[in-house]
Amino acid sequence: MILTSTILTNLVFQNISFGQEISSNLTVKEQRLLDSLLTNKKTDFSFKDKKVAFISGHSGTDINHKDYFLKTFIFDYLDKGIDPVISYRVLNEQERLTANGYDIIVMQVPKIYTSRQHKANLKKLAKLEPKK
């Protein structure tokens, strides 16, 4: 499974460019990568055209830049032949309004992630950029 994941990642995502932004904050290649890594953990959800927040830390409270998160918690793991330990949480309409329109949070799996931490993260996301 690890080998398959590594081969898939290398074939599909060679020469990945973080500069080609689309309507979300992800490139098409990044969308496909997240879909492929989380395919067994989700139903019919797709990262296509979604605004994604990236969170790490032992308590799941560190908001990360996309490039840092992808390198540290996905590509570095895949380069070592290890499946990334990531999860996601789709935000409901009220949460999206609170969090400046972010649709989903992708996170390094924290030890504990409570509703209080989640609400605090939504408030942090609201401060990242002005609402449009």
C-alpha angles and dihedrals in degrees: 000000000000090000092049091049092049094047092047091049093048094047099044100035105040112141092013111190120207092192099069100088122182130188089301125049090259131083118231089255091052090049090053092047093053091044090052095047095046098035094110092046099054140053118220096330118130130191090219110131093353126139105230130199119202121214133180140162135099091280096033096246105115112103108211135198110250095242093050093048095047093048098042103037103027116020096038089052094046091048088058092047093250125130110243114249099227136136137179142216123207111219121228122228095270092047090049090054091049092047099051095261099309108155100196143011118222113195145179098247105266124213089242130006114187131183088251091057090046093053091047090052091051089054091049090051090051089060096051097082138355118273114259 
